[in-house]
């Protein structure tokens, strides 16, 4: 696949300088970009889900860290055969297997 310019990315992602960026592949067709930190008024962690389909890229709405955690909690509950409710998601205690809050990792490094 050739490089493609992503469009419709909000300013909370594009207006950053000196930030960190990480990319990982969840599956062969689902990819995540995580953006955190930077020298601007926007330094909160943002996650972008990109789905590849043939030669097309589908960019999902940009998620904040909490939105990402809620989505993952919903997926885990659905896989366990338990339809998720709002209470299930909001009352969920963090587990060791949960993704790291990269903003907290940065604070530990500094």
CORWO-V954706 format. One record per pair of residues at least 24 apart in sequence whose ideal C-beta (glycine too) atoms are under 7 Angstrom apart, sorted by the first residue. I is the first residue (numbers start at 1). J is the second residue. If there is no record, write none. Layout:
# CORWO-V954706
i,j
I,J
I,J
This chain:
# CORWO-V954706
i,j
1,55
4,57
6,59
8,59
9,62
10,62
12,42
12,46
12,62
13,46
13,48
13,62
15,40
15,42
16,40
16,42
29,53
34,102
36,102
36,103
36,106
37,106
44,103
45,102
45,103
65,101
69,98
